[in-house]
């Protein structure tokens, strides 16, 4: 526990009273030292208590004021004068300046040795050190318990109780809780941290006007920081111990997350390639938290998403899922339908969702359903469920076989021409329709001259027998392109292995 000037006053055995400077009685004392020199400020510093018989106190009022001012500027915590010793009879200048600066001056009874005051401070420091040692023991006991899956939130609450302080774990970039379910930073601390132009999280002390907080980033994870406030045990040493315990837990959580990703990827691969019997498939899905009767297959085609980034982010949001990625295609098995929006936001692409599995052996069929649903996605409808995939685009094919027949009937010859001649007329047609048949915008998108584009479009019309100058031709070609896209998404599940 800390020991302040007020504690000296409250200690009856020290027989000390306050002469002036009540504003500073809560100053914490680091040490108490006897000094009878004319300028003790040269030998004492921050948190020290000057003890004197009064021998070095000047007799003139102006010099007394200068004497107190020097002590105050040296961050000396206060001054104790032995009663009826060698101090001047008139201490008016000393008292007035001390009152002005809020510098506490104490008067101690003649019978009390200064060593008793020093011993009281030492005992308090020893008690505080004992408390800190016990707190450290409690912290690492909490770490041991945390290894038995107490959970990050449970561990943080336990550590808060261990040191009698408030602890917050947050993302240094967004100032949001590091993981779903953790307590958010109080608004006052968000304002303090957010208002600083430059804020290093190595070890920082900050104030909100009334309270102080220590902020430190965790070892090897600079995006994750801890803010600690309140309590008498907090210091940089205790905070380092807290950071180490949390870093151990985060590393354990990350290792467990990576293990589950690996097991999930292996299981999805086995299910897609039909390597498991019905019973084994259901049991393994149950073990990994995806019972078939509540699980859907979600398909995403990643464009720029970094696997390490989205895996970490979804892990922090406690999104439970089994995944397997091959190229740009990501297959996901998950039960939490409420997490679809979070998943889509993190991946930054459209999602196609199958009907409920019902059986582990239905995964290949569910993949085809998800592909069909994904093919019906648009910028306005980023998440599409197979059950209502055709509600808004009923004119598109409802299965892969129909999609293949439709595109082959309209643009099959065009696709064959591209394959035989190494041309890109299908791509040209797609760009032209996507830009609403604008010659200038399409030519810019293709990076070709307008006359080149005109030649290509006329060649497309010749090969397909469809005109891009009338509505019927445009509609037929556009639906054929969409059908080709749907059919192209229907490749075998085994290609994901």
N, C-alpha and C positions, 0 to 999 in steps of 0.2 A: 504494500500500500504506500502511497505517496505521503510525505510529511510536510506540512505547510506551517507558516508562521502562526496561523490560527490554532493549530494543534499545540504549539508551545503555550499559547495563551490559555487554552482549555485544560492543559495539564496542570492540575492543582499542585503537584509536587515540585514543579519548576517555579512557582510563585512569581509569575511574570505578568505584567499588565501592559496595555497599549497606551503609549503617550500620544501618538498621532499617526495619521496615514492609514486609516481603516480600509481604504480602497485596495491596498496591496496585501492584505492579510491572507489571501488565498494563494499567494505565490508559493510554489513548491520549492523546498529547500534541498539543494544538492549536498551542501556541506556547511559547517560552522567553524569559523576560524578567529582566533584572537589576534588583534593587530593594534598596536599603539602608535604607529607611525603617523606623521602629519598627513600623508596621502595614501590611505589604504587601497585606493582604487588601482594602484599599480600592482597589487598582490592578490586582489580578489576579483572574481568575475561572475558570470551568469549563474544565478541560483545560490550564491554563497551568502551566508549570514555573518555580518561583522559583529564580533563580540569585543567590547572595550570597557576599560575602567573609566574612560573619559579623558585619559591623559593626553591624547592627541587631538582632542576637539578644541578648535580655536575659541578664544574668549570674545572676540569682536563679532557682532551680528552678521556683517557682510561676509566675513571669512567663514562663518558657520554655514551661510547659505551656499557659498562656493564649495564647501566641504561636502554637503549633502548632494549638490548637483553632480559633482564628480562621481560619487558612489552610484547615483541613479543612472548616469550615462554609461557606467561600466557594467550595468545590468545586475548589480548587487541586489539580492532579494530584500534585505532589510538590515536594521542596525539594532543591537542590544547593548544597553548601557547598564553597568553595575550601579546599583543605588548606593548613595552615600559613600562614593569612592572619590575619584579625582576629576570628575567632570565639572565644568564651570557651573556656578550657581544659576546664571541666567542663560537658558537655552532657547530664548525667544526666536532668534534668527533661525536656529536649527529646526524648531518646530514649525514655524511659518513656511519655510521652504519645503519641508517634508510634506506638509498638508497640501501645498500647491501641486507637488509632483505625485502625490499618492504613494509616498515612500514610507513604509512602516518603521516607527521607532519604538522600541520596547524598553521597559525599565524592569530589571530583575532584582529581586531582594538580595541584600548583602550576603545572606547566609547560603545562597545557592551557588555552588561552584560552576564555572563555565563548562567544565568537563561533563557535568550532568546533562547539559543541553546537547553537547556533541554526542554523548552516549545515546540519548533519545533519538537523534537523527540516525545514528548507526543502526540501532535496533529496528527502526522503521524501515531502513533500507534492506536490512537482513530479512525482515518479514516480507517485504515486497519481493525480494529475490526468491524466497521460499515459495511464495505464491506463483511467481513466474515459472519456477521449476516444476511445481505441481501442475501448472497449466500446460507446460510442454509435455509432461507425462500424459495428461488427459488427451492432448492433441494426437499423440501417436497411438494411444489406445483407441481413439476414434478412427484413426487411419487403419488399424488392425481390424476393427469392426467393419469399416467401409469395404475391406476386401471380401467381406461376406455378403456383398451386394446390398449395402445399406442404401445405395443410390446417391447421386450427386446432391439432390436437394436435402435428403436426410442427413448426409454428411455435413453439409454447410450449416444446417440448423444445429447439429451437435457441436460443431466447432464454435459457433456463436455462443452456445451455452458454456463451453469450456473456458472461454476467455472473457465471458460476461460483456460481449460487445455485439454490435450489428455488423454483419458481413454480407456483402453483395458481390456476386460474380457477374461480370458484364462484358459485352463486346465493345472493344475500344473504338470501333468504326461507327457503330450505330447507337451505342450506349444502351442497347436493349439487353435483357437478360441473356446470358450465354447459352442457356438451354431452356427449352419450354418447361414451365412449371416452377422456375426459380423466381424469387421475389424481385420486382423491378427496382431500379434505383429511385430513391425519393426525388421528387421534382427539384427540390432545392439543390441537391448534389448534381443532378443533370445540368442545371443552369450554371453551376460553378465550373464544372468540367467543360461544358460546351462553350462557355464564354471565353475560355483562354485560347489565345491565338496559337500558342504552341504548348503542347501538354505531353511531357514524357512520362511513361508509365513505369520507368525503372524503379523509382521510389520517390514519391511526391507527397508533400504535406499541403493540404488545402483547407480553407475555412469558408463557412457559409455565413459568417457574421456573428454566429453564436457558438458553433461547435467546430471541432477540428476533425479531419479525417485523414487517414493514410491510404494512398493508392499505389498499387504495385502490380506490374504485369507478371504472369506466371512464367516459370522457367521454360524455355524452348517454345513458348506459345505467346508471342507478343500481342496477338489480337485479343487475348483473354486477360482481363485484369480483375483484381479484387479491391474493393473499397471497404475499409474497416473504420468504424467510428464508435465512440462511447467506451465506457469501462476504463479502469485505472491500470490494467495490465498491459494495454496495447503499447508497443514500441516497435522499432524496426526489427529487432531480434525475433519477437513473437510473430510478427507479420511474415517473416521469412519462413518460420516453421509452418505457419498456416498455408503459405503458398506451396511449400514442398509437399504437404499432405494432399492438397487439392490437385497438384500436378500428378501425384501418384495415382489418384482416383481417375483423373481425366485420361491418363495413359492406359489404365485398366479398362475404362469404358471404350476407348478407341480400339484397343486390342480385341475386346469382345465384339465390337461392331464389325471389325475386319473379319473376325472368325465367322460371324453370322453371314456376312456378305459372301464369303468363300463357300460355306455350306449351302447357302441359298442358291448360288450360281451353279454348284454341282447338281443340286436337286432339280432345278429348272431344266438343266441340260438333260438329265436322265428322263424327266417327264416328257420333254419335247421329242426325244428319240425313242420313247416307249421301251425303256430298259427295265422298268419296274412292273411288278404284278400289282393288281388292284389293292390288295391289303397293304403291301409295303409302301405304295404311293400314298395312301391315306394316312398311314402311321407317321411317315416322315413329314408330311405336311402338317399334321397335328403337332408334332414335336417342335417344329419351327414356327408355330403360331399362326398357321394358315389353314384352318380346317376347310376341307373342300366345299362344305355346304354354305360357307360364308365368304369364300374367296373369289375374286374376279381377276382376270388377266388384263393388265393394262399395257398398251404398246405405245412407245414414243420413238420418234426418229430424231436423234440428236444432231444438231448442226454445229454449234460452237461450244456446247457444254463440256467442261472439264470434269472427268469422272471423280477426281479427288475432291473437287469443290462441291459438286451436288451430293456426293455421298456423305461428306462431312456435314453439310447444311441440313440434309434430311435426318441425319443421325441426331443432330442437336435439337431438331423439332420432334424427336421421338416418333417418327413415321416408321411403323413396322412393315417390312416388306422383304420379299425375296426377289433378287434381280439377276439377269444375265444379259450381257451386252456383246454384240457381234457387229463390228463396223459401226454404222450410225443407228442401228436398231437396238432398242432397249426393251426387253421383256420383263415385266414386273408382275408378281403375284402379291396381292394385298387384300386385306379385309376391311380396312377403314375407308369407307366411301367419303367420309367428311374430309379426308386428307387429299382428295383429288386436286382441289384448287391449290393447295400448298405445293403439291408435287409439280403441277403445271407451271406455277410461278418460278420454282427453282430451276426446272429444266428449260423453261423458256420456249416450249414447243407444244404442238397439239398432242392430245391423248386420244387413243381409241380404246374403248373398254368393252370387254366381252360380257356375255351373260355369266351368271354364277357357275362355277365349275361343276359342283355337285359330285364330281368324281375326279381323282387324280389322273385317270387315263384319258380325260377329256381335254387335256391341256393343248394338244395339237389343234383340235377343232376350235378351242377357245382362241388360239392364236389367229386362226383364219377369221374368226368373228371380229377380233380386235383390229385386224388389218382392214377389214371392210369398213368398220366404224371409223377408223382413222382416215380412210380415203374420202369419207364424207365430211371431214372437218373443214372449216373455213376460218378466216381471220375473225369473223364475228362469233363463231362457235368452235372454240378451241378444245373443248372436251365433249366427245361424242360417245354415247352409249349404244351398243349394238341393238338393244331393244327398241330404240327409237331413231336409229340411224337414218331411216328412209322417210321419217315424218316430214322433214323439210326439203328433201331432195328425192321425191318419189319417182322422178323420171330417170334416175340413175339405176344401174343394174343392182339387183338385190343379192346376187351371189357371184362368186368368182367365175364360174362357168359361163354365166350369162354375160358378164363383163368381157370375157375373152371373145365370145361370139360377136358381140356388138362392135368392139373396136376392130376386129379382123374384117368385118363386113364393110366398114366405112373407110378405114385408113390402113388396112392390112397391106395393100399393095404399096402404099407410101412407106411403111415400115420396112418392107422387103427391099424397096428401092434404096433406102438409106443403108441397109445392111450390105447390099451388093456393091454399092458405089462409094461407100464411105462418106456420104453426104449427111446433112443435118436438116433435112426439110421438116421433119417432125418438130424439132426444136424451133425452127423458124415459124412454123404454124402456131405453136404454143405461145411464143412471144407476141406474135401479131394479134392473136385473139385476146391475150392478157392486156394488151394496150389498146383494146377497143378498135382495132383495125386502123390505128393512126400510123401513117407511113413514116412520119418524121420521128415519133417517139420509138417506134419499133426499130427503125434503122439505127438510131442512137444506141438502143439497148443491145442490138446485135453487132454494133460497131462496123457497119457496112454502109456503102453508098445507097441512096434511095433507089437508084436504078437497078442495083443488084437485088435489093429486096423485091422490087416489082417483078424482076425475072423469076425469082424463086417462087413467089406467090402464083404466078401464071403457070409455072411448072407443077406446083401442088394441085392446082385446079385441073390440069390436064391428066395427071396420074389418078386422082381420086374421082374425077368426073363430077365434082361439086364446085359450085361457084361461091366465092366469098363476097359477091356483090348482092346476094339475095339472102333473106332471113332463113329460109329453109336450109340452105347450104351451111350457113354459119352455125345454126343450131345443131345440125347433124355432126359437123366436124368437132364442135366443142364437146358434145356428149361423148363422141368417140374418143377424144383425148382423155376425158375423165374416166371413161371405161378402161382405157389402156393403163391409166395410172392405178386403178383398182386391181386390174388383172396382174400388173407388174408386182403388186404387193403380195401376191398370193404364192410366192415361191415356197418350197418345201421347208418344214420346220427343221429338218436336219441340217440346213445350211447355217444354223446358229451354233452348231457344235464346234 
